[in-house]
Amino acid sequence: MNIEKLLLGFSKLSKAEIKQFTTGMNHYLIASPSARREMKEMWATISNSSNEVESDCREKVIEHVERIEVS
């Protein structure tokens, strides 16, 4: 993985996308190993999917993050 490409992509995000990214990263960093695996699987599905599947998976990620926040 090329970190510079990742940082360049991050620099092109809108404010809303930056918030979504940093929130997701923060939750990933404090998540249990099993929750991390689940998040990675959902991200992989989203990145390899159509818009309809992407929307479905994004909702699941949001629900998962909300469950973590409540805990």
Secondary structure, DSSP 8 states (H G I E B T S, - for coil): --HHHHHHHHHT--HHHHHHHHHHHHHHHHS-HHHHHHHHHHHHHHHTS-HHHHHHHHHHHHHHHHHHHH-
